[in-house]
Amino acid sequence: MNDGSAIVIVTLFLALEQGEYLSTWDIFAFIFREVLGSLALGVAFGLAQIACYFLLRDQPTPLVAFTFSLPYICFAAALLGDMSGRFVE
């Protein structure tokens, strides 16, 4: 088991431990959103980064700034979509 699946399972069990009622459909929807939603978000941001690399390849300063800022922007988008594995709310 890798870290990503462990976070999904622990988050699911924490929700159950806090007394939330989750039907079978709720559990599948949660796993679908966490796994496939995160994958789709990562691929979308990766493709956007590749496209911007070609646009910024002759400008090193914006390229470095973009390279360091895009992972945080992707993380913030995952937080907005409730796809992040953070435990503290």
Beta strands, then each sheet from edge to edge (+ up, - down):
end
